[in-house]
Amino acid sequence: MTEFPPLLLSRDRHLHGLNPNDLTKRIRSGALVRVRHGVYTDGPTWRALKPWEQYRLRVQAAAETFEKPTIFARQSSASVWGIPFIGLYHPVQALTLKNDGGRSRAGVRRHFAARADLKVVRLEGLLVTDRIRTVLDLAAFSPFTEAVVPLDHVLRPDLDRGLPALTKAELEAGIGSIYSAAAAQRIRAALAFADPASGSAGESWSRARIHAAGFEPPILQHRFSDTAGLVGYTDFYWKGSRVVGEFDGEEKYVKAELLKGRTASQTVVEEKNRENRIRALGNHVVRWDWVELAAAGTLERKLAAAGVARRRTRSAVLDAQNHL
């Protein structure tokens, strides 16, 4: 888990021997960065954080400025739980128990929540919605392709945090009467599609995008072997089209636990050799990364160019039968 830098509140500057001019000078020099109004942190450390880590620190900074205890929800709760979600520039999300339609100010968006069935957990010093409510809220209020990402994640054990996998039955039961009929329908559609076999947020988003684009469903984590033995497991495989799809997240090249004592360059070479062995078995290999996945239409064009088949629609089936 990430070690976050301490926060400096402007109201506490005198405890650090700083006056307003000192703060201004440090901000201009880059030694400090403003996380939100009245809250600062170490500049170099902030710039070294990933965007989702910076977002997590923004949630912490918001909590430091609130006079009353606040329940964080949706993406903000997910960031505390370590649940992945799509998007880098979400506002801080919190709940209000007053049915006044919610309100937003100072970079914080508030949503009404009834007290009934609301389960709140204190985690890392913050009040957040429990895991089930967090992912159900994301599924209810996110596009289908994005909603699948957190659902896939919680269907697997979270080994980093020592959390067990949730089941689809538990998630289904959590819907209850909290959501509108339309929101509940969106949740159930995403939940029906969710699959713990997706190995990462990038793979989950890719799989949902593949489905939404109308391609045949791929086999996940397909095992390949040749005369030399095990080649490895691929992210996606379309057996009929003989196409392998691989999502290239940066984690495999930088995370120590994935490098397993190898250098990043060694990992790249091994990945290339693995790909050559898969191609030698008569398969076409398509690769994409976060940038290509986020660019509208890029993944779809790559898969179409590789010959990945589209799902047969009912109208297409009927038309084929009429021509027999």
C-alpha positions as CSV (number, residue, x, y, z in Angstrom):
1,M,0.0,0.0,0.0
2,T,1.2,3.5,-0.8
3,E,2.7,5.7,1.9
4,F,1.1,9.1,1.5
5,P,2.9,12.3,2.4
6,P,1.7,14.3,5.5
7,L,-0.7,17.1,4.9
8,L,0.0,20.7,6.0
9,L,-3.1,22.8,6.9
10,S,-2.7,26.5,6.5
11,R,-4.4,27.0,9.9
12,D,-1.6,25.0,11.5
13,R,1.3,26.7,9.7
14,H,2.5,28.4,12.9
15,L,3.2,25.0,14.4
16,H,5.8,24.6,11.6
17,G,7.2,28.1,12.0
18,L,5.7,29.3,8.8
19,N,4.0,32.6,8.0
20,P,1.8,33.3,4.9
21,N,4.8,34.6,2.9
22,D,6.7,31.4,3.6
23,L,3.8,29.3,2.3
24,T,3.6,31.4,-0.9
25,K,7.4,31.1,-1.5
26,R,7.3,27.3,-1.0
27,I,4.4,26.9,-3.4
28,R,6.0,29.0,-6.1
29,S,9.3,27.0,-5.8
30,G,7.4,23.7,-6.0
31,A,8.5,22.6,-2.6
32,L,4.8,22.5,-1.6
33,V,1.7,21.9,-3.7
34,R,-1.9,22.8,-2.8
35,V,-4.1,19.7,-2.6
36,R,-7.2,21.8,-1.9
37,H,-8.0,25.2,-0.4
38,G,-6.0,25.5,2.8
39,V,-4.3,22.1,2.5
40,Y,-0.8,21.5,1.2
41,T,1.7,18.6,0.9
42,D,5.3,18.0,-0.2
43,G,5.7,18.9,-3.9
44,P,8.2,16.3,-5.1
45,T,6.3,13.5,-3.3
46,W,3.0,14.6,-4.7
47,R,4.4,14.7,-8.3
48,A,5.7,11.1,-7.9
49,L,2.2,9.8,-7.0
50,K,0.0,8.1,-9.6
51,P,-3.1,10.0,-10.5
52,W,-5.3,7.7,-8.5
53,E,-3.0,8.1,-5.5
54,Q,-3.3,11.9,-5.8
55,Y,-7.0,11.5,-5.8
56,R,-6.9,9.4,-2.6
57,L,-4.9,12.2,-1.0
58,R,-7.5,14.7,-2.1
59,V,-10.1,12.7,-0.3
60,Q,-7.9,12.8,2.9
61,A,-7.4,16.5,2.4
62,A,-11.2,17.1,2.2
63,A,-11.7,15.2,5.4
64,E,-9.2,17.4,7.2
65,T,-11.2,20.5,6.3
66,F,-14.7,19.3,7.3
67,E,-16.0,20.4,10.6
68,K,-18.3,17.4,10.9
69,P,-17.7,13.7,10.3
70,T,-18.3,12.9,6.6
71,I,-19.1,9.7,4.9
72,F,-17.3,9.2,1.7
73,A,-18.9,7.3,-1.2
74,R,-18.6,6.2,-4.8
75,Q,-15.1,6.8,-6.2
76,S,-13.9,8.4,-3.0
77,S,-14.8,5.4,-0.9
78,A,-13.4,3.1,-3.6
79,S,-10.0,4.9,-3.4
80,V,-9.9,4.2,0.3
81,W,-10.8,0.5,-0.2
82,G,-8.3,0.2,-3.0
83,I,-11.1,-0.7,-5.5
84,P,-10.2,0.4,-9.0
85,F,-12.4,2.7,-11.1
86,I,-12.2,4.4,-14.4
87,G,-11.4,8.1,-14.7
88,L,-8.8,10.4,-13.2
89,Y,-10.6,13.7,-12.5
90,H,-13.6,12.8,-10.3
91,P,-14.7,15.2,-7.6
92,V,-14.5,14.1,-4.0
93,Q,-17.8,12.2,-3.4
94,A,-19.6,12.3,-0.1
95,L,-23.0,11.6,1.4
96,T,-25.6,13.8,3.0
97,L,-28.3,12.4,5.2
98,K,-30.6,15.4,4.5
99,N,-32.9,14.9,1.6
100,D,-32.3,18.3,0.0
101,G,-31.2,16.9,-3.3
102,G,-27.5,16.9,-2.4
103,R,-25.1,19.8,-3.2
104,S,-21.7,20.4,-4.5
105,R,-19.1,23.0,-3.5
106,A,-15.4,23.3,-3.0
107,G,-14.6,20.3,-5.2
108,V,-16.9,18.0,-3.1
109,R,-20.1,16.5,-4.6
110,R,-22.7,15.3,-2.0
111,H,-25.4,12.8,-2.6
112,F,-28.4,12.0,-0.5
113,A,-28.5,8.6,1.2
114,A,-31.2,7.3,3.5
115,R,-30.1,6.1,6.9
116,A,-31.9,2.8,6.5
117,D,-29.6,0.0,5.1
118,L,-26.6,2.4,5.0
119,K,-23.6,0.5,6.3
120,V,-20.6,2.7,7.1
121,V,-17.0,1.5,7.9
122,R,-14.1,3.4,9.5
123,L,-11.1,2.7,7.3
124,E,-7.7,4.4,7.4
125,G,-9.3,7.0,9.7
126,L,-12.1,7.9,7.3
127,L,-15.8,7.0,7.2
128,V,-16.7,5.2,4.0
129,T,-19.5,3.2,2.6
130,D,-18.9,-0.6,3.0
131,R,-17.5,-2.5,0.0
132,I,-20.9,-3.8,-1.2
133,R,-22.5,-0.3,-1.2
134,T,-19.4,1.2,-2.8
135,V,-19.3,-1.0,-5.8
136,L,-23.1,-1.0,-6.2
137,D,-23.1,2.8,-6.2
138,L,-20.4,2.8,-8.9
139,A,-22.4,0.3,-11.0
140,A,-25.6,2.3,-10.6
141,F,-24.1,5.6,-11.6
142,S,-21.4,4.7,-14.1
143,P,-21.5,3.6,-17.8
144,F,-21.7,-0.2,-18.2
145,T,-18.1,-0.5,-19.5
146,E,-16.8,1.3,-16.4
147,A,-19.2,-0.4,-13.9
148,V,-17.7,-3.8,-14.7
149,V,-14.2,-2.8,-13.4
150,P,-14.9,-2.5,-9.6
151,L,-17.3,-5.5,-9.8
152,D,-14.7,-7.7,-11.3
153,H,-12.3,-6.6,-8.6
154,V,-14.4,-7.4,-5.6
155,L,-15.3,-10.8,-7.0
156,R,-11.6,-11.7,-6.4
157,P,-9.9,-11.9,-3.0
158,D,-7.9,-8.7,-2.3
159,L,-4.6,-10.2,-1.3
160,D,-2.9,-6.9,-0.6
161,R,-5.6,-5.9,2.0
162,G,-6.4,-9.4,3.2
163,L,-10.1,-9.1,2.1
164,P,-12.2,-12.0,0.9
165,A,-13.9,-12.1,-2.4
166,L,-17.5,-11.0,-2.5
167,T,-20.1,-13.2,-4.2
168,K,-22.6,-12.2,-6.8
169,A,-25.4,-13.3,-4.4
170,E,-24.1,-10.9,-1.8
171,L,-24.0,-8.1,-4.2
172,E,-27.4,-8.9,-5.6
173,A,-28.8,-8.9,-2.0
174,G,-27.2,-5.5,-1.4
175,I,-29.4,-3.8,-4.1
176,G,-32.5,-4.1,-2.0
177,S,-34.8,-1.1,-2.3
178,I,-32.0,1.5,-2.2
179,Y,-32.0,2.2,-6.0
180,S,-34.5,3.2,-8.6
181,A,-35.7,0.6,-11.0
182,A,-33.5,2.0,-13.7
183,A,-30.4,2.0,-11.5
184,A,-31.1,-1.5,-10.2
185,Q,-31.3,-2.7,-13.8
186,R,-27.9,-1.1,-14.6
187,I,-26.4,-2.8,-11.6
188,R,-27.8,-6.2,-12.5
189,A,-26.6,-5.9,-16.1
190,A,-23.1,-5.2,-15.1
191,L,-23.2,-7.8,-12.3
192,A,-24.3,-10.5,-14.7
193,F,-21.3,-9.7,-17.0
194,A,-18.8,-9.4,-14.1
195,D,-16.1,-12.1,-14.0
196,P,-13.4,-12.6,-11.4
197,A,-11.1,-14.2,-14.1
198,S,-10.3,-10.7,-15.3
199,G,-6.8,-10.1,-13.8
200,S,-6.7,-6.3,-13.6
201,A,-8.7,-3.1,-14.0
202,G,-7.3,-2.8,-17.6
203,E,-8.4,-6.3,-18.5
204,S,-11.9,-5.7,-17.0
205,W,-12.4,-2.4,-18.9
206,S,-11.1,-4.1,-22.1
207,R,-13.5,-7.0,-21.8
208,A,-16.4,-4.7,-21.2
209,R,-15.4,-2.5,-24.2
210,I,-15.0,-5.7,-26.3
211,H,-18.5,-6.8,-25.3
212,A,-20.1,-3.4,-25.9
213,A,-18.5,-3.3,-29.4
214,G,-20.3,-6.5,-30.3
215,F,-17.3,-8.9,-30.6
216,E,-17.5,-12.5,-29.8
217,P,-16.7,-13.1,-26.1
218,P,-13.1,-14.1,-25.6
219,I,-11.7,-16.9,-23.4
220,L,-10.0,-15.4,-20.4
221,Q,-6.6,-16.6,-19.1
222,H,-6.3,-19.3,-21.8
223,R,-3.4,-21.7,-21.3
224,F,-0.9,-22.2,-24.2
225,S,1.7,-24.9,-24.5
226,D,4.1,-26.0,-27.2
227,T,6.7,-28.7,-27.6
228,A,8.9,-26.9,-25.1
229,G,6.2,-26.9,-22.5
230,L,4.0,-24.2,-21.0
231,V,4.1,-20.9,-22.9
232,G,1.8,-19.0,-20.5
233,Y,-1.7,-17.7,-20.0
234,T,-3.2,-15.0,-22.2
235,D,-5.5,-12.2,-21.2
236,F,-8.0,-12.9,-24.1
237,Y,-8.3,-15.6,-26.7
238,W,-10.7,-15.9,-29.6
239,K,-10.4,-19.6,-30.6
240,G,-12.5,-19.4,-33.7
241,S,-10.5,-16.4,-35.0
242,R,-7.1,-17.6,-33.7
243,V,-6.5,-14.2,-32.2
244,V,-4.8,-13.5,-28.8
245,G,-5.4,-10.2,-27.1
246,E,-3.0,-8.8,-24.5
247,F,-3.5,-5.7,-22.4
248,D,-0.2,-4.1,-21.5
249,G,-0.6,-2.4,-18.2
250,E,2.7,-0.9,-16.9
251,E,2.5,-2.9,-13.6
252,K,4.2,-6.0,-15.1
253,Y,7.3,-3.8,-15.9
254,V,7.6,-1.8,-12.7
255,K,6.0,-3.7,-9.8
256,A,8.6,-5.7,-7.8
257,E,6.2,-8.5,-7.0
258,L,5.6,-9.0,-10.7
259,L,9.2,-8.6,-11.8
260,K,10.2,-11.5,-9.5
261,G,13.8,-10.4,-9.3
262,R,14.1,-9.6,-13.0
263,T,14.9,-6.2,-14.5
264,A,12.3,-4.4,-16.6
265,S,14.3,-5.1,-19.7
266,Q,14.5,-8.8,-19.0
267,T,10.7,-8.8,-18.6
268,V,10.2,-7.2,-22.0
269,V,12.5,-9.7,-23.6
270,E,10.7,-12.6,-22.0
271,E,7.3,-11.2,-23.0
272,K,8.5,-10.9,-26.6
273,N,9.8,-14.5,-26.6
274,R,6.4,-15.6,-25.2
275,E,4.6,-13.8,-27.9
276,N,6.7,-15.3,-30.6
277,R,5.9,-18.8,-29.3
278,I,2.2,-18.0,-29.3
279,R,2.5,-16.7,-32.9
280,A,4.3,-19.9,-33.9
281,L,1.3,-21.9,-32.8
282,G,-0.7,-20.2,-35.6
283,N,-2.2,-17.3,-33.7
284,H,-2.3,-13.6,-34.3
285,V,-1.4,-11.4,-31.3
286,V,-3.0,-8.0,-30.7
287,R,-1.7,-5.7,-27.9
288,W,-3.0,-2.5,-26.5
289,D,-2.2,-0.2,-23.5
290,W,-4.1,2.3,-21.4
291,V,-3.7,5.1,-23.9
292,E,-5.2,3.0,-26.7
293,L,-7.9,1.6,-24.5
294,A,-9.0,5.2,-23.5
295,A,-8.9,6.4,-27.1
296,A,-12.4,6.0,-28.6
297,G,-12.5,3.3,-31.3
298,T,-8.8,2.3,-31.2
299,L,-9.3,-1.1,-29.5
300,E,-12.3,-1.8,-31.7
301,R,-10.3,-1.1,-34.9
302,K,-7.4,-3.2,-33.8
303,L,-9.6,-6.2,-33.1
304,A,-11.6,-5.8,-36.3
305,A,-8.3,-5.6,-38.3
306,A,-7.1,-8.8,-36.7
307,G,-10.2,-10.6,-37.7
308,V,-12.0,-11.0,-34.4
309,A,-15.5,-12.2,-35.2
310,R,-18.6,-10.2,-34.2
311,R,-21.5,-11.7,-32.3
312,R,-24.3,-12.9,-34.6
313,T,-27.4,-10.9,-34.0
314,R,-30.8,-12.4,-34.1
315,S,-31.7,-10.4,-37.3
316,A,-28.6,-11.8,-39.0
317,V,-29.5,-15.3,-38.0
318,L,-33.1,-14.9,-39.4
319,D,-31.7,-13.4,-42.6
320,A,-29.4,-16.3,-43.1
321,Q,-32.3,-18.8,-42.5
322,N,-34.5,-16.9,-45.1
323,H,-31.8,-17.4,-47.7
324,L,-31.4,-21.2,-47.2
